Amino acid sequence: LTEFLCKMKDIGYLVEGGKNILSFEVKPQAGEDADLVVANAKRTLLEAWRSG
């Protein structure tokens, strides 16, 4: 994910003040708590963003 975000920055898709949107879809598997799935996805995205 970090490499993907870095590549999006490198090609100019993600720039400060830019208006492009990047979205991710996550959904729980059977038996998983939806709130935990979303929280983990947010944590993973933030960690990748900070690392890039």
N, CA, C and O atoms as a Tripos MOL2 file, in Angstrom:
@<TRIPOS>MOLECULE
protein
  208   207    52     0     0
PROTEIN
NO_CHARGES

@<TRIPOS>ATOM
      1 N           0.8290   -1.1900    0.0000 N.3       1 LEU1
      2 CA          0.0000    0.0000    0.0000 C.3       1 LEU1
      3 C           0.8710    1.2510    0.0000 C.2       1 LEU1
      4 O           0.5700    2.2310   -0.6820 O.2       1 LEU1
      5 N           1.9470    1.2080    0.7680 N.am      2 THR2
      6 CA          2.8510    2.3590    0.8060 C.3       2 THR2
      7 C           3.4310    2.6360   -0.5730 C.2       2 THR2
      8 O           3.4870    3.7870   -1.0070 O.2       2 THR2
      9 N           3.8640    1.5870   -1.2620 N.am      3 GLU3
     10 CA          4.4240    1.7560   -2.6040 C.3       3 GLU3
     11 C           3.3830    2.3240   -3.5650 C.2       3 GLU3
     12 O           3.6990    3.1770   -4.3940 O.2       3 GLU3
     13 N           2.1510    1.8550   -3.4540 N.am      4 PHE4
     14 CA          1.0710    2.3480   -4.3040 C.3       4 PHE4
     15 C           0.8360    3.8410   -4.0660 C.2       4 PHE4
     16 O           0.7330    4.6140   -5.0190 O.2       4 PHE4
     17 N           0.7520    4.2420   -2.8110 N.am      5 LEU5
     18 CA          0.5320    5.6540   -2.4950 C.3       5 LEU5
     19 C           1.6990    6.5110   -2.9780 C.2       5 LEU5
     20 O           1.4980    7.6140   -3.4840 O.2       5 LEU5
     21 N           2.9130    6.0020   -2.8190 N.am      6 CYS6
     22 CA          4.0820    6.7440   -3.3070 C.3       6 CYS6
     23 C           4.0220    6.9080   -4.8160 C.2       6 CYS6
     24 O           4.3370    7.9800   -5.3330 O.2       6 CYS6
     25 N           3.6270    5.8720   -5.5250 N.am      7 LYS7
     26 CA          3.5260    5.9560   -6.9820 C.3       7 LYS7
     27 C           2.4530    6.9690   -7.3790 C.2       7 LYS7
     28 O           2.6330    7.7050   -8.3490 O.2       7 LYS7
     29 N           1.3530    7.0150   -6.6540 N.am      8 MET8
     30 CA          0.3050    7.9990   -6.9490 C.3       8 MET8
     31 C           0.8290    9.4230   -6.7560 C.2       8 MET8
     32 O           0.4560   10.3350   -7.4940 O.2       8 MET8
     33 N           1.6960    9.6040   -5.7570 N.am      9 LYS9
     34 CA          2.3380   10.9090   -5.5560 C.3       9 LYS9
     35 C           3.3270   11.1920   -6.6820 C.2       9 LYS9
     36 O           3.3640   12.2970   -7.2230 O.2       9 LYS9
     37 N           4.1330   10.1770   -7.0330 N.am     10 ASP10
     38 CA          5.1630   10.3430   -8.0630 C.3      10 ASP10
     39 C           4.5820   10.7660   -9.4080 C.2      10 ASP10
     40 O           5.1720   11.5900  -10.1080 O.2      10 ASP10
     41 N           3.4400   10.2130   -9.7700 N.am     11 ILE11
     42 CA          2.8540   10.5310  -11.0750 C.3      11 ILE11
     43 C           1.9890   11.7850  -11.0290 C.2      11 ILE11
     44 O           1.4200   12.1970  -12.0410 O.2      11 ILE11
     45 N           1.8940   12.3910   -9.8370 N.am     12 GLY12
     46 CA          1.1630   13.6460   -9.7100 C.3      12 GLY12
     47 C          -0.3190   13.5070   -9.4560 C.2      12 GLY12
     48 O          -1.0530   14.4950   -9.5030 O.2      12 GLY12
     49 N          -0.7760   12.2800   -9.1850 N.am     13 TYR13
     50 CA         -2.2040   12.1020   -8.9150 C.3      13 TYR13
     51 C          -2.5700   12.6350   -7.5350 C.2      13 TYR13
     52 O          -3.6160   13.2610   -7.3650 O.2      13 TYR13
     53 N          -1.7240   12.3910   -6.5680 N.am     14 LEU14
     54 CA         -1.9470   12.8950   -5.2100 C.3      14 LEU14
     55 C          -0.9720   14.0330   -4.9540 C.2      14 LEU14
     56 O           0.2230   13.8070   -4.7650 O.2      14 LEU14
     57 N          -1.4830   15.2400   -4.9500 N.am     15 VAL15
     58 CA         -0.6620   16.4170   -4.6810 C.3      15 VAL15
     59 C          -1.3640   17.2830   -3.6490 C.2      15 VAL15
     60 O          -2.5920   17.3150   -3.5800 O.2      15 VAL15
     61 N          -0.5740   17.9830   -2.8490 N.am     16 GLU16
     62 CA         -1.1490   18.8810   -1.8510 C.3      16 GLU16
     63 C          -1.9970   19.9290   -2.5530 C.2      16 GLU16
     64 O          -1.5470   20.5780   -3.4970 O.2      16 GLU16
     65 N          -3.2220   20.0880   -2.0860 N.am     17 GLY17
     66 CA         -4.1430   21.0460   -2.6800 C.3      17 GLY17
     67 C          -4.8640   20.5120   -3.9050 C.2      17 GLY17
     68 O          -5.7030   21.2030   -4.4840 O.2      17 GLY17
     69 N          -4.5390   19.2750   -4.3080 N.am     18 GLY18
     70 CA         -5.1780   18.6720   -5.4780 C.3      18 GLY18
     71 C          -6.6160   18.2780   -5.1920 C.2      18 GLY18
     72 O          -7.0390   18.2130   -4.0380 O.2      18 GLY18
     73 N          -7.3570   18.0160   -6.2510 N.am     19 LYS19
     74 CA         -8.7700   17.6800   -6.1040 C.3      19 LYS19
     75 C          -9.0800   16.2370   -6.4870 C.2      19 LYS19
     76 O         -10.2450   15.8400   -6.5020 O.2      19 LYS19
     77 N          -8.0560   15.4510   -6.7940 N.am     20 ASN20
     78 CA         -8.2860   14.0500   -7.1320 C.3      20 ASN20
     79 C          -8.7250   13.2820   -5.8950 C.2      20 ASN20
     80 O          -8.3760   13.6360   -4.7690 O.2      20 ASN20
     81 N          -9.4820   12.2430   -6.1190 N.am     21 ILE21
     82 CA         -9.9920   11.4150   -5.0250 C.3      21 ILE21
     83 C          -9.4670    9.9960   -5.1980 C.2      21 ILE21
     84 O          -9.4580    9.4560   -6.3040 O.2      21 ILE21
     85 N          -9.0380    9.4090   -4.1090 N.am     22 LEU22
     86 CA         -8.6100    8.0240   -4.0860 C.3      22 LEU22
     87 C          -9.4230    7.3500   -2.9970 C.2      22 LEU22
     88 O          -9.4160    7.8000   -1.8510 O.2      22 LEU22
     89 N         -10.1180    6.2840   -3.3350 N.am     23 SER23
     90 CA        -10.9550    5.6280   -2.3330 C.3      23 SER23
     91 C         -10.6370    4.1380   -2.2800 C.2      23 SER23
     92 O         -10.1320    3.5580   -3.2420 O.2      23 SER23
     93 N         -10.9390    3.5440   -1.1550 N.am     24 PHE24
     94 CA        -10.7560    2.1190   -0.9350 C.3      24 PHE24
     95 C         -12.0630    1.5580   -0.4000 C.2      24 PHE24
     96 O         -12.7470    2.1990    0.3990 O.2      24 PHE24
     97 N         -12.3970    0.3740   -0.8400 N.am     25 GLU25
     98 CA        -13.5960   -0.2890   -0.3390 C.3      25 GLU25
     99 C         -13.1620   -1.4700    0.5100 C.2      25 GLU25
    100 O         -12.3460   -2.2880    0.0880 O.2      25 GLU25
    101 N         -13.7090   -1.5480    1.6940 N.am     26 VAL26
    102 CA        -13.4560   -2.6910    2.5740 C.3      26 VAL26
    103 C         -14.7960   -3.2140    3.0520 C.2      26 VAL26
    104 O         -15.7490   -2.4550    3.2280 O.2      26 VAL26
    105 N         -14.8560   -4.5090    3.2590 N.am     27 LYS27
    106 CA        -16.0830   -5.0800    3.8150 C.3      27 LYS27
    107 C         -15.7180   -6.2810    4.6670 C.2      27 LYS27
    108 O         -14.7690   -7.0060    4.3690 O.2      27 LYS27
    109 N         -16.4720   -6.4820    5.7190 N.am     28 PRO28
    110 CA        -16.1670   -7.5930    6.6160 C.3      28 PRO28
    111 C         -16.5130   -8.9390    5.9820 C.2      28 PRO28
    112 O         -17.4670   -9.0600    5.2140 O.2      28 PRO28
    113 N         -15.7230   -9.9250    6.3210 N.am     29 GLN29
    114 CA        -16.0410  -11.3000    5.9530 C.3      29 GLN29
    115 C         -17.0690  -11.8140    6.9620 C.2      29 GLN29
    116 O         -17.3250  -11.1700    7.9800 O.2      29 GLN29
    117 N         -17.6370  -12.9430    6.6830 N.am     30 ALA30
    118 CA        -18.6240  -13.5320    7.5890 C.3      30 ALA30
    119 C         -18.0260  -13.6550    8.9890 C.2      30 ALA30
    120 O         -16.9420  -14.2110    9.1700 O.2      30 ALA30
    121 N         -18.7430  -13.1330    9.9630 N.am     31 GLY31
    122 CA        -18.3150  -13.2350   11.3510 C.3      31 GLY31
    123 C         -17.4070  -12.1120   11.8280 C.2      31 GLY31
    124 O         -17.0900  -12.0450   13.0160 O.2      31 GLY31
    125 N         -16.9820  -11.2290   10.9330 N.am     32 GLU32
    126 CA        -16.1230  -10.1130   11.3330 C.3      32 GLU32
    127 C         -16.9650   -8.9090   11.7320 C.2      32 GLU32
    128 O         -18.0510   -8.6920   11.1940 O.2      32 GLU32
    129 N         -16.4640   -8.1420   12.6640 N.am     33 ASP33
    130 CA        -17.1330   -6.9250   13.1120 C.3      33 ASP33
    131 C         -16.8160   -5.7890   12.1380 C.2      33 ASP33
    132 O         -15.6490   -5.4650   11.9170 O.2      33 ASP33
    133 N         -17.8510   -5.1880   11.5600 N.am     34 ALA34
    134 CA        -17.6670   -4.1370   10.5520 C.3      34 ALA34
    135 C         -16.8800   -2.9520   11.1020 C.2      34 ALA34
    136 O         -16.0440   -2.3860   10.3980 O.2      34 ALA34
    137 N         -17.1380   -2.5740   12.3400 N.am     35 ASP35
    138 CA        -16.4170   -1.4440   12.9360 C.3      35 ASP35
    139 C         -14.9180   -1.7290   13.0490 C.2      35 ASP35
    140 O         -14.0930   -0.8450   12.8170 O.2      35 ASP35
    141 N         -14.5760   -2.9560   13.4030 N.am     36 LEU36
    142 CA        -13.1620   -3.3220   13.5050 C.3      36 LEU36
    143 C         -12.4950   -3.3540   12.1340 C.2      36 LEU36
    144 O         -11.3390   -2.9550   11.9920 O.2      36 LEU36
    145 N         -13.2180   -3.8250   11.1340 N.am     37 VAL37
    146 CA        -12.6680   -3.8680    9.7770 C.3      37 VAL37
    147 C         -12.3630   -2.4580    9.2910 C.2      37 VAL37
    148 O         -11.2970   -2.2100    8.7280 O.2      37 VAL37
    149 N         -13.2940   -1.5370    9.5060 N.am     38 VAL38
    150 CA        -13.0850   -0.1450    9.0850 C.3      38 VAL38
    151 C         -11.9420    0.4820    9.8790 C.2      38 VAL38
    152 O         -11.0980    1.1710    9.3050 O.2      38 VAL38
    153 N         -11.9070    0.2550   11.1770 N.am     39 ALA39
    154 CA        -10.8410    0.8140   12.0110 C.3      39 ALA39
    155 C          -9.4710    0.2980   11.5680 C.2      39 ALA39
    156 O          -8.5130    1.0700   11.5030 O.2      39 ALA39
    157 N          -9.3700   -0.9820   11.2650 N.am     40 ASN40
    158 CA         -8.0970   -1.5470   10.8120 C.3      40 ASN40
    159 C          -7.7040   -1.0020    9.4450 C.2      40 ASN40
    160 O          -6.5240   -0.7600    9.1910 O.2      40 ASN40
    161 N          -8.6710   -0.8070    8.5740 N.am     41 ALA41
    162 CA         -8.3840   -0.2410    7.2560 C.3      41 ALA41
    163 C          -7.8660    1.1880    7.3890 C.2      41 ALA41
    164 O          -6.9190    1.5750    6.7040 O.2      41 ALA41
    165 N          -8.4820    1.9630    8.2620 N.am     42 LYS42
    166 CA         -8.0220    3.3400    8.4950 C.3      42 LYS42
    167 C          -6.6050    3.3550    9.0570 C.2      42 LYS42
    168 O          -5.7640    4.1430    8.6250 O.2      42 LYS42
    169 N          -6.3510    2.4790   10.0210 N.am     43 ARG43
    170 CA         -5.0240    2.4040   10.6320 C.3      43 ARG43
    171 C          -3.9800    2.0360    9.5850 C.2      43 ARG43
    172 O          -2.9070    2.6360    9.5350 O.2      43 ARG43
    173 N          -4.2940    1.0590    8.7580 N.am     44 THR44
    174 CA         -3.3670    0.6210    7.7170 C.3      44 THR44
    175 C          -3.0920    1.7350    6.7210 C.2      44 THR44
    176 O          -1.9440    1.9470    6.3280 O.2      44 THR44
    177 N          -4.1280    2.4470    6.3100 N.am     45 LEU45
    178 CA         -3.9610    3.5470    5.3600 C.3      45 LEU45
    179 C          -3.1070    4.6620    5.9630 C.2      45 LEU45
    180 O          -2.2040    5.1760    5.3030 O.2      45 LEU45
    181 N          -3.3850    5.0340    7.2010 N.am     46 LEU46
    182 CA         -2.6070    6.0960    7.8480 C.3      46 LEU46
    183 C          -1.1400    5.7080    8.0090 C.2      46 LEU46
    184 O          -0.2520    6.5340    7.7970 O.2      46 LEU46
    185 N          -0.8840    4.4580    8.3810 N.am     47 GLU47
    186 CA          0.5030    4.0030    8.5180 C.3      47 GLU47
    187 C           1.2200    4.0420    7.1710 C.2      47 GLU47
    188 O           2.3760    4.4560    7.0920 O.2      47 GLU47
    189 N           0.5420    3.6180    6.1250 N.am     48 ALA48
    190 CA          1.1450    3.6330    4.7880 C.3      48 ALA48
    191 C           1.4010    5.0640    4.3350 C.2      48 ALA48
    192 O           2.4400    5.3520    3.7410 O.2      48 ALA48
    193 N           0.4640    5.9560    4.6100 N.am     49 TRP49
    194 CA          0.6170    7.3600    4.2120 C.3      49 TRP49
    195 C           1.8140    7.9950    4.9210 C.2      49 TRP49
    196 O           2.6000    8.7170    4.3080 O.2      49 TRP49
    197 N           1.9400    7.7170    6.2150 N.am     50 ARG50
    198 CA          3.0540    8.2730    6.9890 C.3      50 ARG50
    199 C           4.4000    7.7060    6.5340 C.2      50 ARG50
    200 O           5.4180    8.3960    6.5780 O.2      50 ARG50
    201 N           4.3960    6.4630    6.1040 N.am     51 SER51
    202 CA          5.6330    5.8080    5.6640 C.3      51 SER51
    203 C           6.0890    6.2900    4.2970 C.2      51 SER51
    204 O           7.2690    6.2090    3.9540 O.2      51 SER51
    205 N           5.1220    6.7970    3.5120 N.am     52 GLY52
    206 CA          5.4440    7.2140    2.1370 C.3      52 GLY52
    207 C           5.9340    8.5520    2.1170 C.2      52 GLY52
    208 O           6.2570    9.0750    1.0500 O.2      52 GLY52
@<TRIPOS>BOND
     1     1     2 1
     2     2     3 1
     3     3     4 2
     4     3     5 am
     5     5     6 1
     6     6     7 1
     7     7     8 2
     8     7     9 am
     9     9    10 1
    10    10    11 1
    11    11    12 2
    12    11    13 am
    13    13    14 1
    14    14    15 1
    15    15    16 2
    16    15    17 am
    17    17    18 1
    18    18    19 1
    19    19    20 2
    20    19    21 am
    21    21    22 1
    22    22    23 1
    23    23    24 2
    24    23    25 am
    25    25    26 1
    26    26    27 1
    27    27    28 2
    28    27    29 am
    29    29    30 1
    30    30    31 1
    31    31    32 2
    32    31    33 am
    33    33    34 1
    34    34    35 1
    35    35    36 2
    36    35    37 am
    37    37    38 1
    38    38    39 1
    39    39    40 2
    40    39    41 am
    41    41    42 1
    42    42    43 1
    43    43    44 2
    44    43    45 am
    45    45    46 1
    46    46    47 1
    47    47    48 2
    48    47    49 am
    49    49    50 1
    50    50    51 1
    51    51    52 2
    52    51    53 am
    53    53    54 1
    54    54    55 1
    55    55    56 2
    56    55    57 am
    57    57    58 1
    58    58    59 1
    59    59    60 2
    60    59    61 am
    61    61    62 1
    62    62    63 1
    63    63    64 2
    64    63    65 am
    65    65    66 1
    66    66    67 1
    67    67    68 2
    68    67    69 am
    69    69    70 1
    70    70    71 1
    71    71    72 2
    72    71    73 am
    73    73    74 1
    74    74    75 1
    75    75    76 2
    76    75    77 am
    77    77    78 1
    78    78    79 1
    79    79    80 2
    80    79    81 am
    81    81    82 1
    82    82    83 1
    83    83    84 2
    84    83    85 am
    85    85    86 1
    86    86    87 1
    87    87    88 2
    88    87    89 am
    89    89    90 1
    90    90    91 1
    91    91    92 2
    92    91    93 am
    93    93    94 1
    94    94    95 1
    95    95    96 2
    96    95    97 am
    97    97    98 1
    98    98    99 1
    99    99   100 2
   100    99   101 am
   101   101   102 1
   102   102   103 1
   103   103   104 2
   104   103   105 am
   105   105   106 1
   106   106   107 1
   107   107   108 2
   108   107   109 am
   109   109   110 1
   110   110   111 1
   111   111   112 2
   112   111   113 am
   113   113   114 1
   114   114   115 1
   115   115   116 2
   116   115   117 am
   117   117   118 1
   118   118   119 1
   119   119   120 2
   120   119   121 am
   121   121   122 1
   122   122   123 1
   123   123   124 2
   124   123   125 am
   125   125   126 1
   126   126   127 1
   127   127   128 2
   128   127   129 am
   129   129   130 1
   130   130   131 1
   131   131   132 2
   132   131   133 am
   133   133   134 1
   134   134   135 1
   135   135   136 2
   136   135   137 am
   137   137   138 1
   138   138   139 1
   139   139   140 2
   140   139   141 am
   141   141   142 1
   142   142   143 1
   143   143   144 2
   144   143   145 am
   145   145   146 1
   146   146   147 1
   147   147   148 2
   148   147   149 am
   149   149   150 1
   150   150   151 1
   151   151   152 2
   152   151   153 am
   153   153   154 1
   154   154   155 1
   155   155   156 2
   156   155   157 am
   157   157   158 1
   158   158   159 1
   159   159   160 2
   160   159   161 am
   161   161   162 1
   162   162   163 1
   163   163   164 2
   164   163   165 am
   165   165   166 1
   166   166   167 1
   167   167   168 2
   168   167   169 am
   169   169   170 1
   170   170   171 1
   171   171   172 2
   172   171   173 am
   173   173   174 1
   174   174   175 1
   175   175   176 2
   176   175   177 am
   177   177   178 1
   178   178   179 1
   179   179   180 2
   180   179   181 am
   181   181   182 1
   182   182   183 1
   183   183   184 2
   184   183   185 am
   185   185   186 1
   186   186   187 1
   187   187   188 2
   188   187   189 am
   189   189   190 1
   190   190   191 1
   191   191   192 2
   192   191   193 am
   193   193   194 1
   194   194   195 1
   195   195   196 2
   196   195   197 am
   197   197   198 1
   198   198   199 1
   199   199   200 2
   200   199   201 am
   201   201   202 1
   202   202   203 1
   203   203   204 2
   204   203   205 am
   205   205   206 1
   206   206   207 1
   207   207   208 2
@<TRIPOS>SUBSTRUCTURE
     1 LEU1         2 RESIDUE 1 A LEU
     2 THR2         6 RESIDUE 1 A THR
     3 GLU3        10 RESIDUE 1 A GLU
     4 PHE4        14 RESIDUE 1 A PHE
     5 LEU5        18 RESIDUE 1 A LEU
     6 CYS6        22 RESIDUE 1 A CYS
     7 LYS7        26 RESIDUE 1 A LYS
     8 MET8        30 RESIDUE 1 A MET
     9 LYS9        34 RESIDUE 1 A LYS
    10 ASP10       38 RESIDUE 1 A ASP
    11 ILE11       42 RESIDUE 1 A ILE
    12 GLY12       46 RESIDUE 1 A GLY
    13 TYR13       50 RESIDUE 1 A TYR
    14 LEU14       54 RESIDUE 1 A LEU
    15 VAL15       58 RESIDUE 1 A VAL
    16 GLU16       62 RESIDUE 1 A GLU
    17 GLY17       66 RESIDUE 1 A GLY
    18 GLY18       70 RESIDUE 1 A GLY
    19 LYS19       74 RESIDUE 1 A LYS
    20 ASN20       78 RESIDUE 1 A ASN
    21 ILE21       82 RESIDUE 1 A ILE
    22 LEU22       86 RESIDUE 1 A LEU
    23 SER23       90 RESIDUE 1 A SER
    24 PHE24       94 RESIDUE 1 A PHE
    25 GLU25       98 RESIDUE 1 A GLU
    26 VAL26      102 RESIDUE 1 A VAL
    27 LYS27      106 RESIDUE 1 A LYS
    28 PRO28      110 RESIDUE 1 A PRO
    29 GLN29      114 RESIDUE 1 A GLN
    30 ALA30      118 RESIDUE 1 A ALA
    31 GLY31      122 RESIDUE 1 A GLY
    32 GLU32      126 RESIDUE 1 A GLU
    33 ASP33      130 RESIDUE 1 A ASP
    34 ALA34      134 RESIDUE 1 A ALA
    35 ASP35      138 RESIDUE 1 A ASP
    36 LEU36      142 RESIDUE 1 A LEU
    37 VAL37      146 RESIDUE 1 A VAL
    38 VAL38      150 RESIDUE 1 A VAL
    39 ALA39      154 RESIDUE 1 A ALA
    40 ASN40      158 RESIDUE 1 A ASN
    41 ALA41      162 RESIDUE 1 A ALA
    42 LYS42      166 RESIDUE 1 A LYS
    43 ARG43      170 RESIDUE 1 A ARG
    44 THR44      174 RESIDUE 1 A THR
    45 LEU45      178 RESIDUE 1 A LEU
    46 LEU46      182 RESIDUE 1 A LEU
    47 GLU47      186 RESIDUE 1 A GLU
    48 ALA48      190 RESIDUE 1 A ALA
    49 TRP49      194 RESIDUE 1 A TRP
    50 ARG50      198 RESIDUE 1 A ARG
    51 SER51      202 RESIDUE 1 A SER
    52 GLY52      206 RESIDUE 1 A GLY
